[in-house]
């Protein structure tokens, strides 16, 4: 999964921003069968509306060929727009901890004899 808006941030900075209210969210593309989602890092003072609106409009544009299911897909897309996306913060943090573990030095080996 690809995460947007974390360029140049260390794991420590990401954890600090999450403690201040930041989160990782995803807005699913409901009309496509391809499961390539983009996960956005939403900072504490940032609004999710600009990301949600883009995906809502994409769902409308791609929904013309699925006429009987349009009301279901659009209502689900509106739900994610209103809620602010699907929260994936815990899962992404677990993945980031495996990739870049927090440095935990062995203090015993650092002491001089």
C-alpha positions as semicolon CSV with decimal commas, in nm:
position;residue;x (nm);y (nm);z (nm)
1;X;0,000;0,000;0,000
2;X;0,124;0,343;-0,089
3;X;0,101;0,621;0,167
4;X;0,087;0,984;0,054
5;X;0,201;1,294;0,248
6;X;0,475;1,129;0,456
7;X;0,768;1,236;0,241
8;X;1,058;1,358;0,453
9;X;0,909;1,248;0,785
10;X;1,088;1,007;1,016
11;X;0,905;0,743;1,216
12;X;0,953;0,953;1,530
13;X;0,789;1,256;1,363
14;X;0,500;1,043;1,236
15;X;0,440;0,904;1,587
16;X;0,453;1,255;1,731
17;X;0,198;1,382;1,477
18;X;-0,029;1,083;1,546
19;X;-0,023;1,165;1,917
20;X;-0,137;1,516;1,820
21;X;-0,431;1,379;1,619
22;X;-0,295;1,283;1,276
23;X;-0,411;0,961;1,112
24;X;-0,379;0,744;0,804
25;X;-0,703;0,722;0,605
26;X;-0,815;0,553;0,286
27;X;-1,103;0,632;0,052
28;X;-1,197;0,319;-0,146
29;X;-1,264;0,329;-0,518
30;X;-1,592;0,143;-0,512
31;X;-1,654;0,120;-0,885
32;X;-1,335;-0,058;-0,986
33;X;-1,237;-0,419;-0,933
34;X;-0,872;-0,317;-0,900
35;X;-0,777;-0,296;-0,534
36;X;-0,503;-0,035;-0,555
37;X;-0,589;0,206;-0,278
38;X;-0,399;0,516;-0,182
39;X;-0,364;0,584;0,187
40;X;-0,328;0,946;0,291
41;X;-0,151;1,078;0,599
42;X;-0,382;1,346;0,736
43;X;-0,209;1,591;0,968
44;X;-0,389;1,716;1,281
45;X;-0,493;2,052;1,133
46;X;-0,571;1,916;0,784
47;X;-0,918;1,848;0,647
48;X;-0,998;1,522;0,464
49;X;-1,259;1,680;0,237
50;X;-1,023;1,748;-0,056
51;X;-0,915;1,382;-0,070
52;X;-1,265;1,245;-0,016
53;X;-1,420;1,467;-0,283
54;X;-1,167;1,349;-0,542
55;X;-1,259;0,985;-0,478
56;X;-1,632;1,062;-0,467
57;X;-1,615;1,230;-0,808
58;X;-1,409;0,940;-0,943
59;X;-1,678;0,697;-0,820
60;X;-1,947;0,901;-0,995
61;X;-1,749;0,916;-1,320
62;X;-1,679;0,543;-1,324
63;X;-2,029;0,443;-1,215
64;X;-2,214;0,512;-1,538
65;X;-2,160;0,155;-1,664
66;X;-2,306;-0,006;-1,349
67;X;-2,650;0,146;-1,360
68;X;-2,842;-0,084;-1,123
69;X;-2,581;-0,054;-0,847
70;X;-2,516;0,321;-0,864
71;X;-2,733;0,415;-0,560
72;X;-2,558;0,158;-0,341
73;X;-2,207;0,259;-0,447
74;X;-2,276;0,631;-0,427
75;X;-2,431;0,605;-0,082
76;X;-2,129;0,408;0,040
77;X;-1,897;0,665;-0,118
78;X;-2,092;0,946;0,049
79;X;-2,058;0,764;0,380
80;X;-1,677;0,759;0,349
81;X;-1,685;1,125;0,247
82;X;-1,887;1,217;0,558
83;X;-1,692;1,001;0,802
84;X;-1,353;1,119;0,678
85;X;-1,231;0,792;0,529
86;X;-1,146;0,451;0,662
87;X;-0,890;0,469;0,943
88;X;-0,575;0,261;0,882
89;X;-0,347;0,423;1,138
90;X;-0,271;0,114;1,348
91;X;-0,201;-0,107;1,047
92;X;0,032;0,143;0,879
93;X;0,219;0,207;1,204
94;X;0,272;-0,167;1,249
95;X;0,409;-0,189;0,893
96;X;0,636;0,111;0,947
97;X;0,771;-0,035;1,271
98;X;0,875;-0,351;1,082
99;X;1,045;-0,152;0,808
100;X;1,213;0,108;1,030
101;X;1,229;-0,010;1,391
102;X;1,286;0,244;1,666
103;X;1,649;0,257;1,775
104;X;1,688;0,095;2,115
105;X;2,056;0,096;2,216
106;X;2,206;-0,163;2,450
107;X;2,319;0,058;2,736
108;X;2,532;-0,217;2,890
109;X;2,758;-0,242;2,587
110;X;2,791;0,136;2,569
111;X;2,936;0,167;2,921
112;X;3,311;0,183;2,941
113;X;3,479;-0,083;3,148
